[in-house]
Amino acid sequence: MKKILFVCVENSCRSQMAEAFAHINGGEKLGAYSAGSKASGKVNDKAIMAMQALGYDLNTHHSKSLQEIPNIDYDYAIMMGCGDECPDVRAKQRLDWAIPDPKNMQPLDFHKVRDMIETRVSVLLQATGSK
C-alpha cells in the first residue's frame, strides 16, 4: 500500500481536498494523509462546500499538524505550494505542486483550484498504480 502525505500551511483547503481525492480515487490501495506546518485547527468552509458539490463530505476531516500524523515513512510527500514553510518529512519522494492558496478566492476560482488538485491527484495515483 502506497502512503501519500499532502502538506500545506494550515491544512484547511488544498491538502484537505487532495487527501479527499486520494481517498475517493485510491480506495484501499492507498494510505492518504494530510497535515499543516501551522495547522489552523479548522477545515475551511469554502473547501467543505466545494467538496460537497462533488458529493464528498469534508466535514469528516479535521485540520492536523505534522505532529498529529503517523510517524511513518511516506512514499510521497506532496507540498501543495507553501514553499519553505513546509518542513522536511520522511518520504521516498517529495514533490511541490505549487498550487495557489484558494482560501480568499471567489467560489468559481476556488473550484478551479479544487479541480486542479483533483487532476494532479488522479495523475499521481495512476503513475503509482494506486488507481
N, C-alpha and C positions, 0 to 999 in steps of 0.2 A: 504494500500500500504506500503510495506517494504521500508525503506530508508537505503541505504548502502553507506558508505564513505570509499574510498580507499586512503590511505595516504602513501607517500614516501617522500624522502627529496626534490627532485627537481620537482616532478610532471611532469616528461618529458618522462618516459618509463613505468615502472611497473604499477604505479597507473593509468596512462592513458589507457594502454591496458586492465587492469582489468575493468575500467569503461566502455570501449567499449564492452567488452564481456558481461558485465551485461546488457547493452542496447540491444545488439544483442539477448541474450537469455532470458532476463526478460521482455522485452517489456513494456507494460503499467502497469504491475503488480508491478513495481519496480521503485523507485527513486534512481538512481545511480549517485554518485558524486565522484570527486577525487580532491586532493589538495596536496600541498607540504609544509613541515615545513620550507623549504628555497627554495621556487619556483624559477626555473630558468628563467621563462618567455617564454620558448620555448619548444615545443614538439620535442623530439629527432628525427632526420631524419631516423635513423635506425628503430625506433618504427613505424614511418609513413610507411616505406617500408614493414616492417614485417606484418603490418595490411592490407596494400594494397594487399599483396599476398593472403589474405583471403577474399578480396572483401570489406573491410571496409575502409572508408576514414577518417583517423585520422587527416587530415588537418582541419577538422571542430572543433577540440578541441583546447584549449589553456591551457598553464601551469598556475595554480592558486595557490595562497597562502591560508592558512587556514582562513585568514580574508576575503577572497572573496567568500566563500561558504555560503549557507544558514545557519543561526544561529538557527538550529533546533535540536531536539533530534533524533539521528540516532538509528536505530535498531541494526546495526552493524558498528563498525569502524575496518577496516582491515588494519593493518600495514603491509607493503609489505616487511619488513626486515630491517628497518632503526634503529631498537633498540631504545635507549634512545633519539635519535634525534627527535622522534615524540612526540609532547606534547599530553596531555590528551585532548580528545574531548568528548562531551556529547554523550554517547552511552549506550544502554542497555547491549551490549556485545562487548568486544574487543578481537580481535584475531591478532596474529602476525604470518604471513605465512613464514617469514624468507626466502624470495626469493632473490637470488643473484642479484645485480645490473648489468644489461646486457650492459650498455652504452658503455663499452670499449671492448665488445666481438665481435668476428667474426660472420658473418651472421648465420652460422649453429648453433653455441652455442646460439646466440640471439634468434633464432627461437625455440630452446629447452626451453628457459625461457618463451617465449611467449606461447608455448603450455602448459607448467606447469601452467601458470596463467589461461589459458582457462579452464583447467581441474578443478582447485580449484574453480573458479567462478561457473562453472557448478554444482559441488558438493554442494557448498553453496546455490545456487538457488534451487536445488532440496530439500535440507534439510529445507529451509524456505518456501517451497511451492510457490516460485516465478517463477518457470519454467514450 
